[in-house]
Amino acid sequence: MEIKIREYANEDKLECIEAFKSNVPIYFSEQEVHDFTFFLERIENGIDDIPYFVLAYNQKIIGCGGYEKDKSNKIYALAWGLIHKDFHNKGFGEQLLSYRLEKIRQFDSQSSVIIDTTQHSAGFFEKYGFVTKKETENYYAPGMHRIDMELKNKR
C-alpha cells in the first residue's frame, strides 16, 4: 500500500473531478461540480495561487484539498478537501487534513484555520479540534446546510 501526497498537477484534473462527483449528492451538491471544476481551472491557468494537493493511493488519485490565506486577517481557509467515497473511513481524510494543517503551520503557527462544510462532514472536523461558529440552513442546496468551523488553538 503506497500513499503519497503531492502538489496538484494539471493532469490530475479528471481524477479529482471523479473523486468529487463520487461525493455528490451527500457531501457536495450537483451544482458544486461546476464550481469545483472552475476552481481547478483557475489553479491550472495560474489565476489563483492556492496551495492544492492530491492524495494518491497505489498511484491512483483518491483525494485532494488545499488552503488559501486571507491576506488581511491572518486566517487560513481550507479549500475543497475531499476523498473519493469508496475510500471514506480508512484514514485517508485524516492524512490529507493533517498534511494541509502541517503545511500551514510551517508558514504561520499563529493564524486561525477555518473551513466551511456541510452537516455531513462537520463531525469529521470536530474530531480534529474544529468547533462550529455558525450554521446556515439550506445554504448549498435544500437540506444541505453550511457549517462554519474554526480550529481550536492547540499551541
N, C-alpha and C positions, 0 to 999 in steps of 0.2 A: 504494500500500500504506500503510494507516494503522494504526499501532499505538498504543494508548492504555492506560495502567494507571491505574485509579481505585479509589476505595473501593467495596466491595461494597454493593449496594442490594437490598432485598427482591425486586424484580422480576428480579434476576439468578439466583434460585434454580434455576429449571428448566434454564437453560443450564449452570450449574455442575454440576448433577447429571448432565446429559447428558455433559459432559466427563469427569466422574468415572467414569461407567459405561463409557465407551469404553476405560478402562484396566483393567477387570475382564476376565479373572482374572490377568493378568500382573503388574500393578503394585499392585493392590488386590484383596482378597478380596471375594466376593459379600456376606458379612455386614457388610463395612465400608460398603456403600451406606447402610444404616440409620444407622450411626454418623455418617457424613458429613452426611446429611440432618438428623439431630438436632443436630449441631454448627451448621449454618446456621440452624436454627430458634431455637437459643439466642441467636445473634447478633441475629436479626431481632426477637426478643422482648425484647431488652435484658438478658437474663440474664447473658450473657458480654460483657464489653467488650474484645474482642480485635480488634486492627487486622487487617482482612481485605480483600483487594484482588482485582479481576478484571483480566484482560488481554483487551482486545478487539482483534481484527484485522478491519479493514474493517467495524467496528461489530457484529461477532459475537463473543460471549464464547467464547474458546477455552481459557482457563486461569484459575486462581485460586490464592490462597495468602495466608497471613498469618503471624503470630507472636504469641507471648504471653510475658510476663515472669514468671518465678518471683520473687515479691516478697521472698523470704527469701535467695535465693542469688545474686542478680545474674547470672542466667542467662536468656537468651532462647531459646525453643524455636520453631523453625519449625513451622508448623501447616498441614496439609492443602494442600500445594502440588502442583499438577498442571497438565498441558497436555493437551488433547484428543489422543488417539493419532494422529489424522490430521495433526497439526501437530508431531509429535516430530522432532527433529534438524534444526530450522530456525532455532534461536537463540531461540525464544520462552521456553523454560525458563530460559535464561541471563538474559534480560532480567527475568523475574519474580523470579528469585533475587537478582539484583543490586539490583533496586528494594527488595526487602524488607531486604536487608542494609544498604543505604544509609539506609533509614528507621530501622533500629535504631541505626546509628552516629550519626545526628542527635541521638538522645536520650542515648546512652551508648556511648562508644567503648572502655570498659574491660571490660564484661561479656562472658562467654562466649556463644557461639551454638552450640546443639546441634540435632540432628534425629534422629528415629528413622525408618528407612526400611527397604526390603527389599533383598535382594541384587541385585535387578534395577535399582535406582536408585542404589546406593552408588557406582558408578563415575562417574556424573554429578557427584555431590557431591565426590568426590575431585579432580576436575579443577579445582574452585574452592577447594581448600585444606582440605576436611574430612578428618579422619582417623578411622578406626574405633577405638572404645573398647571395644566389647563386641558379641558376636554371640550371638543366642538362636535356636536351630533351631526351626522349625515354630511360631513364635510367633503369626503372624497366621492361618495355615492350614497344613495339611500341605504341605511343600515351599516355604513362604513364610516365610523367616527374617527376624528383626528385626535390623537393624544400627544400633547406637547410634553416632553420629558427633559430633565436635566440630570447629568451625572453628579451624584453627591461628591463633595470634596473628600478624597481619600488620602490626602497628603499626610 
